[in-house]
Amino acid sequence: MERSPDLARPAVTVVEISDPTIANQGIELIDQDAVQLTSSPFRAKRVVVRLEGAAVVYHSTNQRIRTRTKTEQGLLAYVTFSPQAKGTVNGVHICPEQMLAVEPGTEVGFA
């Protein structure tokens, strides 16, 4: 019996990222470029939980970064921020109470 591609992937993946230039590797849900804004050693973690009809992606970093993130065609994204989050999304200041909805194929700049 042949497994479908969706069943072949684990339901939960955790990826440790030590170089912002490889932030886009291994994730098919978004297209992401990242640039580190400080010279300290970089550490990030990405957790992806795949559900039926949806996926949850969690990112955390130990450094300030600037990213350009684009949702793949056909995928609607919702973005929330931690209580410690500071910065902008497409030039608009963010706060922990915000939730943003992002249309499929939309490119967003996070700083």
C-alpha positions as CSV (number, residue, x, y, z in Angstrom):
1,M,0.0,0.0,0.0
2,E,1.4,3.4,-1.0
3,R,1.4,6.3,1.5
4,S,0.1,9.7,0.3
5,P,2.7,12.5,0.5
6,D,0.7,14.1,3.4
7,L,0.8,10.9,5.5
8,A,4.6,10.6,4.8
9,R,5.4,13.9,6.6
10,P,5.4,14.0,10.4
11,A,2.6,15.9,12.0
12,V,5.1,18.0,14.1
13,T,8.5,19.1,13.0
14,V,11.0,21.1,15.0
15,V,14.0,22.8,13.2
16,E,16.9,24.6,14.9
17,I,18.3,27.4,12.7
18,S,21.8,28.8,13.3
19,D,22.1,30.8,10.1
20,P,19.4,33.3,9.0
21,T,20.3,32.7,5.3
22,I,18.9,29.1,5.5
23,A,15.6,30.2,7.2
24,N,13.6,29.2,4.1
25,Q,14.9,25.7,3.9
26,G,12.6,22.8,4.7
27,I,9.3,24.8,4.8
28,E,6.9,24.7,1.9
29,L,4.1,26.8,3.4
30,I,5.9,30.2,3.1
31,D,8.8,31.7,1.2
32,Q,11.0,33.5,3.7
33,D,14.3,35.5,3.6
34,A,15.9,36.6,6.8
35,V,18.7,39.0,7.7
36,Q,20.3,39.2,11.1
37,L,20.4,42.8,12.5
38,T,23.1,42.1,15.2
39,S,26.5,40.4,15.2
40,S,25.8,38.1,18.1
41,P,25.5,34.3,17.5
42,F,22.1,33.5,15.9
43,R,19.7,30.9,17.1
44,A,16.2,30.3,16.0
45,K,13.6,27.6,16.3
46,R,10.7,26.8,14.0
47,V,7.9,24.4,15.0
48,V,5.4,23.3,12.4
49,V,2.2,21.4,13.4
50,R,0.3,20.0,10.5
51,L,-3.4,19.5,11.0
52,E,-6.1,18.4,8.6
53,G,-6.7,21.4,6.4
54,A,-4.4,23.8,8.4
55,A,-0.9,24.2,9.7
56,V,0.5,26.2,12.7
57,V,4.0,27.6,12.3
58,Y,5.8,29.0,15.3
59,H,9.1,31.0,15.0
60,S,11.3,32.2,17.8
61,T,14.8,33.9,17.7
62,N,17.3,35.1,20.1
63,Q,18.2,38.1,17.9
64,R,16.6,40.9,16.1
65,I,16.0,40.1,12.4
66,R,14.4,41.5,9.3
67,T,12.4,39.1,7.2
68,R,10.5,39.1,3.9
69,T,7.8,36.5,4.1
70,K,5.4,35.5,1.4
71,T,2.5,33.1,1.8
72,E,2.3,30.4,-0.9
73,Q,-0.6,30.7,-3.4
74,G,-3.8,29.3,-2.0
75,L,-2.8,29.7,1.7
76,L,-4.3,32.2,4.0
77,A,-2.1,33.1,7.0
78,Y,-2.8,34.6,10.4
79,V,0.0,36.2,12.3
80,T,0.2,36.9,16.1
81,F,2.9,38.3,18.2
82,S,4.4,37.4,21.7
83,P,4.1,39.8,24.6
84,Q,7.8,40.7,24.1
85,A,7.5,41.4,20.4
86,K,8.5,44.9,19.2
87,G,8.9,46.0,15.6
88,T,6.9,46.7,12.5
89,V,5.0,44.8,9.8
90,N,5.1,46.6,6.4
91,G,6.0,49.8,8.4
92,V,3.2,49.5,10.9
93,H,4.1,49.1,14.6
94,I,3.0,45.8,16.1
95,C,1.7,45.0,19.6
96,P,1.0,41.7,21.4
97,E,-2.8,42.1,21.0
98,Q,-2.7,42.2,17.2
99,M,-3.7,39.4,14.9
100,L,-3.1,40.0,11.2
101,A,-4.8,38.1,8.3
102,V,-2.6,37.8,5.2
103,E,-4.1,36.9,1.8
104,P,-2.6,34.2,-0.3
105,G,0.6,35.2,-2.2
106,T,1.0,38.4,-0.1
107,E,4.6,39.5,0.8
108,V,5.1,41.0,4.2
109,G,8.2,42.6,5.7
110,F,8.8,42.0,9.4
111,A,11.4,44.0,11.3
